[in-house]
Amino acid sequence: MKKVLFACLIILCSLFANTDFSEMSTEELIALIGYIDQTTEESFYQELDLRVPQMDEEQKALYDEDKKRRDDAKN
């Protein structure tokens, strides 16, 4: 059920070019990791960085995994 919800969320978000990530929940943002356009990627990760102190352990693990993947891709 959650996967279907996240898939719908991803589709809806891709329909809007000027997505306001601050209005999304942390779970929604984490579900979008890897599916964000390069044009909105910077604001997406800025919003996620602001939320790190409020994340639970599972969310932090997903975020840290993605951050490590991005860092490895840059190097």
QUIKAGI-V70703 format. One record per pair of residues at least 4 apart in sequence whose ideal C-beta (glycine too) atoms are under 7 Angstrom apart, sorted by sequence separation. I is the first residue (numbers start at 1). J is the second residue. D is the distance in Angstrom with one decimal. If there is no record, write none. Layout:
[[I | J | D] [I | J | D]]
//
This chain:
[[1 | 5 | 6.5] [2 | 6 | 6.2] [3 | 7 | 6.2] [4 | 8 | 6.5] [5 | 9 | 6.3] [6 | 10 | 6.4] [7 | 11 | 6.6] [8 | 12 | 6.3] [9 | 13 | 6.2] [10 | 14 | 6.4] [11 | 15 | 7.0] [24 | 28 | 4.2] [26 | 30 | 6.3] [27 | 31 | 6.4] [28 | 32 | 6.6] [32 | 36 | 5.8] [36 | 40 | 5.7] [37 | 41 | 6.7] [40 | 44 | 5.6] [41 | 45 | 6.3] [42 | 46 | 6.3] [43 | 47 | 6.4] [44 | 48 | 6.6] [45 | 49 | 6.2] [46 | 50 | 6.8] [47 | 51 | 6.7] [51 | 55 | 6.1] [55 | 59 | 3.8] [57 | 61 | 6.3] [58 | 62 | 6.7] [59 | 63 | 6.2] [60 | 64 | 5.9] [61 | 65 | 6.3] [62 | 66 | 6.6] [63 | 67 | 6.2] [64 | 68 | 6.3] [65 | 69 | 6.6] [66 | 70 | 6.4] [67 | 71 | 6.3] [68 | 72 | 6.3] [69 | 73 | 6.4] [70 | 74 | 6.6] [71 | 75 | 6.7] [24 | 29 | 5.4] [36 | 41 | 5.0] [55 | 60 | 4.7] [13 | 19 | 5.6] [21 | 29 | 6.3] [36 | 44 | 4.8] [52 | 60 | 6.9] [55 | 63 | 6.5] [52 | 63 | 6.6] [48 | 63 | 6.3] [29 | 47 | 6.5] [9 | 28 | 5.6] [13 | 32 | 6.1] [29 | 48 | 5.5] [10 | 31 | 6.8] [19 | 40 | 5.9] [9 | 31 | 5.9] [10 | 32 | 6.2] [21 | 43 | 6.0] [21 | 44 | 5.4] [6 | 31 | 4.0] [10 | 35 | 5.2] [22 | 47 | 5.8] [26 | 51 | 5.1] [21 | 47 | 4.0] [26 | 54 | 6.9] [26 | 55 | 6.1] [30 | 59 | 5.7] [30 | 62 | 5.2] [26 | 59 | 5.9] [30 | 63 | 6.5] [33 | 66 | 4.6]]
//
